[in-house]
């Protein structure tokens, strides 16, 4: 298979300086809503990147579960590899790949762990099977076989069949406090449009255009 000839032209339109609001979340929310309206699969899916103690980067896809002026929120097992790495280095990168719309958004910042009340509120809203799966999976640990995971799930499903599923002590979430947000819009002839919002010392936003 020859990969060198796999390419396409980006024709969805550009992004101009006059299109940019003062606050980056205004544009992000607009793009996210357009991704939802376009029926993109998993429009809230984002790649998150963390770094281990040796400086080795790791990436994985999680779902954005909330967003406000304080940051981007996601949930995970606090014993997972990502959580262990964030305990060592709380800096993080997020990437939203909305390919069909020829758009990308890249976020950098650091995480703060959510309160138990915030985690409980979200956990209780999940489908019961998802709650049980959180108990069943010791995320990032090695498994001898899939049957071991399924067996644990069905054991817990029976255990919790008659009542509510309690919040696991090892399950939580993070708020990503962002310092930069970059918006990328595909353009003809690879002349893409890139703008980055950078938080300045006055906690305001500077906007710069980047070369594609």
Secondary structure, 3 states (H helix, E strand, C coil): CCCCCCCCCCCCCCCCHHHCCCCHHHHHHHHHHHHHHCCCCCCCEEEEEEECCCCCEEEEEEECCEEECCEEEEEEECCCHHHHHHHHCCEEEEEEEEHHHCEEEEEEEEEEECCHHHHHHHHCCCCHHHHHHHHHCCCCCCCCCHHHHHHHHHHHHHHCCCCCCCCCCCEEEEEEEEEEEEEEECCHHHCCEEEEEEECCCCCEEEEEECC
